[in-house]
Amino acid sequence: MNAQDTIPDVVASIQRGENAALGFAEDALARIESWNSTGPGLHALIAIADDLEAQVSERDASPVRGALHGVPVVLKDNIQTTFAPTTAGSVLLDGYRPRHNAPIVDRLRSAGAIIIGKANLHEFSFGLSTESSKGGSTRNPFDVTRNPGGSSGGTAVAVAVGFAVAGVGTDTGGSVRFPAAHTSLCGLRPTAGALDSSGIVPISHLMDTPGPIARTVGDLAILFDVMLGMAHPRNLAARDPDSIRLGILRDRFGDGEDELPTTSALEAALTTLGDYGVQLVEVDGRGFDERAADTVQFEFAATMDRYLQAATPRTGIRDAWQIANDPRVEARARARMMQALRGADDSRGLARATRHREIVRYRVEQMLNEKRLDALIYPTFRTPAAPLGEDRWEAGNGLLASVAGLPAVSVPAAWADNLPIGMDLLGRRHADRQLLATAATIEWVLDARRVPEFVQASS
């Protein structure tokens, strides 16, 4: 297995008898041993699945039975599993074993996936630099002095370096798309409610969703269909570039004065799209005001408390206040939890933010319809990956899709000083597949994905 293999590559290789699931799993474990805690010290994985050997044996003893047969997959460690602890990156939940897998986990396994293990995250998903008391600081494989974004940074790094072929993270305000952008991968935030979010350590009932992280948009589509519960994922056909019409949200690009020349690199990417025939339309998104529709500060306490009440007999953690007041929890995660907890009893604030979500969604979809756009396009993150210990919260553009409940895909788009930059494509509600088809074309035109140098040298 190398860091370029896609899901169809692995399944076809097993089907032809060229490789076995055992070989792919052993390759993944060898890389984990060399690079996770030693070597570059990526700290992407927290735990290996207890039943990994049994999973591999079962796959190799049966014919190809699903779209993920024998494919190594990694899960963010806020997704419940019975075969490995679910810690949300926190020593507070060290050893916690839920009674049931999250439904999406069972669907992945039914499709033949081999779950390699659980990935590090920013503790309780409250941060963008993937630092936790349980897993430490995850490093960006393109520059180990920088972080991979977050909060699903461990999942993204694991996929980028070949600990797994694909992964599943969660996205509340950009937590799938940010790390995908920072590690030269693709990430999908689906339409709100499209995927089952039960069995996931929560932040916001309205904004949380699981989402796939993969090397190609085609792999995102396969994972998405599997997580939807489809027995046979549909083929994804890329579109002709000259049939695509995109609205450029220029106000999300930054002012060109960032630490690295992000804006100029993205402008060059837009020029490439135009050269291939993609129709680009300048649009103004300053009236969306998505920050006023952010419900996390009003939802977090009640949402987390409901989850913990079911888990308390096994964790000893009673409520969100206990987490936020524990000095062992990563400092920035604690600070953001405290900020969110201030809105715990503000039912009027929640009602206002919820109403404004509908306004934002209406305005976005109105723009898409009036301008006859397939999607809006803008930087996933306005700067490249930040140094370890920083998160550049203000540089993220993830919130618009999250509060509007609309699907968004981040694809590799450009490079600045040898660091990857991603672009978000934001589409219509319940049009995830159409958006993925558009994104597949943009991915092909830009052809911006790279593999970290030390990974390429080992392949």
HELIX and SHEET records of a PDB file:
HELIX    1   1 ILE A    7  GLN A   15  1                                   9    
HELIX    2   2 ALA A   21  TRP A   35  1                                  15    
HELIX    3   3 LEU A   52  ASP A   60  1                                   9    
HELIX    4   4 VAL A   91  LEU A   93  5                                   3    
HELIX    5   5 PRO A  103  SER A  110  1                                   8    
HELIX    6   6 GLU A  123  SER A  125  5                                   3    
HELIX    7   7 GLY A  153  VAL A  161  1                                   9    
HELIX    8   8 ARG A  177  HIS A  182  1                                   6    
HELIX    9   9 VAL A  217  LEU A  228  1                                  12    
HELIX   10  10 PRO A  241  SER A  243  5                                   3    
HELIX   11  11 ARG A  250  ARG A  252  5                                   3    
HELIX   12  12 THR A  262  ASP A  275  1                                  14    
HELIX   13  13 GLU A  290  ALA A  293  5                                   4    
HELIX   14  14 VAL A  296  THR A  315  1                                  20    
HELIX   15  15 ALA A  320  ALA A  324  1                                   5    
HELIX   16  16 ALA A  331  LEU A  341  1                                  11    
HELIX   17  17 SER A  347  GLU A  370  1                                  24    
HELIX   18  18 TRP A  393  ALA A  395  5                                   3    
HELIX   19  19 LEU A  399  ALA A  404  1                                   6    
HELIX   20  20 ASP A  432  LEU A  446  1                                  15    
HELIX   21  21 GLU A  453  SER A  458  1                                   6    
SHEET    1   A11 LEU A  45  ILE A  48  0                                        
SHEET    2   A11 ILE A 114  ALA A 119 -1                                        
SHEET    3   A11 PRO A  72  LYS A  76  1                                        
SHEET    4   A11 ALA A 166  ASP A 171  1                                        
SHEET    5   A11 THR A 209  ALA A 214 -1                                        
SHEET    6   A11 CYS A 186  ARG A 189 -1                                        
SHEET    7   A11 ALA A 408  ALA A 416 -1                                        
SHEET    8   A11 LEU A 419  LEU A 426 -1                                        
SHEET    9   A11 ALA A 375  PRO A 379 -1                                        
SHEET   10   A11 ARG A 245  LEU A 249  1                                        
SHEET   11   A11 GLN A 279  VAL A 283  1                                        
SHEET    1   B 2 GLU A 131  SER A 132  0                                        
SHEET    2   B 2 GLY A 136  SER A 137 -1                                        
END                                                                             
